[in-house]
Amino acid sequence: VGSDVSIPYDAAALLAYDEWRAKYNKGEFDATRFATFKSNYVALTVVNVSAAKAARDEGAEEAPRKLDLNEYADMTAEEFKAMQSGETVAPKEEEAVSPAADVLGKAMEAAASQSEASAALDEAFAALEEEEEKLAAQLGLESVEELEVAIDTMQ
């Protein structure tokens, strides 16, 4: 069946934005607020993934504490600072994607594709193991290892 089941690379950010709006009663979807939220979401995700990778690479026994989005996740640093000082700053309209953000987006897409490929390989490996077990049983062998020995001796 030739249907397209591709998912936009910012689908995770959009889902997180919808959940975040519900959690903090932020009202209806706002494209400008979403653009800022998505930027913060991606930055936070990169920090969390980088920290987890560093912990794994260093052989840490526990995963690092994961940073979460708070009620200010749709604010720029400028807006947050202004709010803290009692000033008001109008949110900026959605700007063109910077080259750095574009590279990050492409890296996120590549990571997602790699994850999907890895999951598909895991599924294929599990199916192959199952088929080997069935074949071994059909040939009256007690294990896949016996099947492998039998195949090796035939070659």
N, C-alpha and C positions, 0 to 999 in steps of 0.2 A: 504494500500500500504506500503510495508516494505522497503522504501528507507531511507538511512542514510542522514540526513541533519545536521549533527554535524558540528560545526564551530571550527577550531583550536583556542585555548585560546589566541594566539597572533595575531589573525586576526585584532583586533582593532588597535594594534600597527602597523601592516603592512599597513593598510589603512591610518593611520595617517602619517606613513613614506612616503607613495606615495604622499599624499597631501602636506606634508612638502617639499619633494624634488621638486615638481612642483612649490610651492610658492617661494622657495629660489634658484631655478635653480641649483639643486645639481646633475643633471645628472642621470646616470643609477643606478640601484640597486647595492648595494655593501654589501655583507653579514657582513663584519666586521663593517662597518659604521652602518648597521641596528642593530647589536647586541648592540652597544653603544647607539644608538638612543632609542632602546627598553628599555634599562635600565633606561635612563633618562625619557622616556615617562611614564614608570611604577611608578618611584619615584614621578614625578610631579602629576600623577593621584592620587596616594595615599595621597599626601599633599592636593590636592584640595578636595578629598572626605572627608578626616579627618577634614579639616577646615569647610566644609559644615555641617558635622555631629555635630561638636562642636557648631557651630552657632545655629543649630536646637535645640540641647540639652539645650543651654543657653537661648533659646527663643528670639534670635536676630530677629529684624524686617527686616533686610536686609541680603542677602547672602553675604559671604565674596568675595572679589575680586578674581577672578579665575586667577591662574598663567598660562601662555601660553608658548609654545615652541618658541624659537627664532632661529636665523640662526646657532647657535652653538650647537644645540641639538644632533648632531652626534659626539660631542667631549667629551672625558673624561675630568675630572677636570684637570688632568696633561697636556693634550693637550691644553686646554684652557689657563692655566697659562703660558705655554711655548709660545703660540701664543701672549699673552699679553706682554710678555717680549722680544719678537722678536726671540726666540729660535725655533727650530723645533724638534718635537718628532714624531716618526713614530707611527701610530696607532697600537695597540696591536691586534694580531690575536684573533679571537673569542675563548674565554676560556670556560672551562666547567662551567656549571651552579653551582653557589654556593648553599649550603644548604639554606641560607636565601632567595636567589632569588627563589629557588624551592618552599619554603614555601609560599612566596609571590605569586608566580604563581598559586599554588594550592588554595590559599585564593581568588585570583581573579576569578579562575574558579568556586569556590563555590559561590561567590557573583553573578556571572553571572547566575549560575544555579538557585540560589534563586530568582533572578530577573525574570527569565523566568517562574519559578513556580508561583510567585506572579502575573505575567501578566496572566497566564493561569487561576488562581483562580479568578481574576477580570473578565475575560471573561466568566467563568462558572457562576459566581454570576450574571452578567448582563443577561445571557441567562435564568437563573432560574427566575429572576425577570420578564422577558418578558413572560415566560410560566405561571407564577402565575397570571399575568395581563390577559392573554388570558383565563385562566381557570375561573377567577372571572367573566369576561365578558360573557363567555359561560353559566355560572350558573345564570346570571342575577344580579350579585352583583355589587355594585357601586365601590368597592375598594378591594385591596388585604387584607386590614385590616379586612373587612367583611368576606372574605374567611377564614382568620386565625381564626376568632371567630367561624365561622361555623364548621371548622375542630376541634377546641378545644371542642365544645359542643358535637360533635360526639364521642369523646374519652371518 
